[in-house]
């Protein structure tokens, strides 16, 4: 982990920010990363994130300053005297040196404490940083979204034409998935990328959905199709211990919910998939998300029609629930 990544981790863990929305803090990070080539960040961009709640803005800029992400040395725009930092908790104030009336938006931009040499590393999203953000904020938010995606009919394809199959998965890993994941706005973590299958944990349902939608467009000219299953896992401090290191030092996530997900995903093939003709991805929403607070939004967005499933696995365990399929 480089120094800059360590600073961001410390920022997200700052106790003063515990009551602020995760989306807002992630937006702060994105805004600063976008401004790195310029070397400074103005007040307007950060205040706007918090809907002009100046106390929240003040806590954030103090946390950024103390973790040396920005250099908080506010100056009077009239006489260039250093202003007391406490004045930045108000929209308007008076310069103690020259007596000028100052708006917070007139205060010159703050310097960003990162060199351009580090910019490429930051934009590539540190794997370890993402893992920490996902594990901590999934517990804070109480939820995590889980996506499994692989090539449809991959076993037959691999048996019939191994060189073509290898070419397809090479393009998935080198072209399509990187272009999709580069546009994710919040934390995510690839938990598996093996053969043609990928498992990704997302902090945001919007990111999860937009990923499969963009992937469908990205592979539109490819001769293969994909299948996907997704669900929501409810997270607490006990569930968070499911994040464990694999032998290759990458992160994995294990829990009863994960085990049940994979057993159901292996069997879940909605009847609605049978009518799919012009598509690139078949996706299936599983039981927990169909009975969550997101169910109505998903139904409205995709015109979902729930179907039931029931089966007994090879260990004698009964599985019953609902699923809904779409084609993209």
RAWOCOR-V917242 format. One record per helix or strand of 3 or more residues. SS is the DSSP state (H for helix, E for strand). FROM is the first residue (numbers start at 1). TO is the last residue. If there is no record, write none. Layout:
# RAWOCOR-V917242
ss & from & to
SS & FROM & TO
SS & FROM & TO
This chain:
# RAWOCOR-V917242
ss & from & to
H & 3 & 12
H & 15 & 17
H & 22 & 35
H & 43 & 49
H & 54 & 66
H & 85 & 89
E & 92 & 94
E & 101 & 103
H & 104 & 106
E & 110 & 112
H & 116 & 123
H & 127 & 141
E & 143 & 151
H & 154 & 160
H & 162 & 181
E & 188 & 194
E & 197 & 202
H & 205 & 218
E & 226 & 234
H & 237 & 240
E & 243 & 245
E & 251 & 253
H & 256 & 267
H & 271 & 275
E & 281 & 285
H & 287 & 290
H & 295 & 302
E & 307 & 312
E & 318 & 327
